[in-house]
């Protein structure tokens, strides 16, 4: 009788482990196709959401196309892994913004968070005195940061490029 009572307890203890194994579809990325980095973006000007902007996606020198902007003013991308992409944000009356996203990941990494980015546009009248050499550089470089466990922009690069473009360090892209 005692053995019969421990059997249900044993089944209940092993059930969550079996269920957790079923939810994990792969242990390595080479076990499946279609891996990508989800990117969710929002465009701001002076800290407020803007509408009527355009987003282009580039891979190398090839324009991949326009990116749809949703009714709430955000955009979403699913970028293939182990590639470099350039996201270009444009709006009439504002300086263009470029964000370079490197989607390279460690080969054994199978779970990772979406990258959420906020692009801050600068009105054209506020950019007098910009060194034209730096005007075509990306505003931010985004890549995997193992210490932080996600995709993040390089603070060092951001501060450097902001210093060169605006004449002072201002950490917003």
C-alpha positions, 0 to 999 in steps of 0.5 A, a space after each residue: 500500500 505504501 508503494 502505491 501512495 509514493 507512485 502518484 507523488 513521484 509522478 507529480 514531482 517528475 511531471 514539471 521537469 518533463 513539461 519544461 523539457 517539452 517547451 524547450 524546442 532546441 538546445 542549439 541554434 543549428 537544430 532549427 532554421 529561422 533564427 532572428 533578433 526581434 527589434 522594437 522601435 519608437 521614434 521621439 523628438 524632444 522626448 515625445 513620440 512623433 508620427 509621419 516618419 519613415 524607416 528604411 532597412 539596409 543590409 550592406 549597400 542594399 536597401 531591403 525596403 521600407 519598414 511599416 510604422 504601426 498606428 501607435 508610432 512604433 516599428 518592428 523588425 525581425 533581423 536575421 542572425 549573424 548579420 549587420 543591418 543599418 536602420 535609417 529613420 527620416 522625417 521632414 524637418 529633422 536630421 536623419 538618424 542611422 542605427 547600426 545593428 550587429 545581430 551576431 550572437 554566441 553560437 550556443 545562445 538560444 534564448 535572448 531578449 528583444 532589442 528595444 530602441 528609442 531614436 531621438 530626432 533632432 530638428 534641422 535648425 538645431 544642427 548648425 556647426 556639425 562637422 560634415 565628416 561625422 554627419 553620415 556616421 551611425 548615431 548608435 552601434 548596437 550589438 550583443 553584450 554578454 555582461 548585460 545579457 542582451 542587445 545594447 548600444 555602445 555608450 562609448 561610441 554614442 558619447 564619442 559620435 555625439 561629441 563630434 556631431 553636436 559639439 558636446 556629449 549627449 547620450 541619446 540616439 
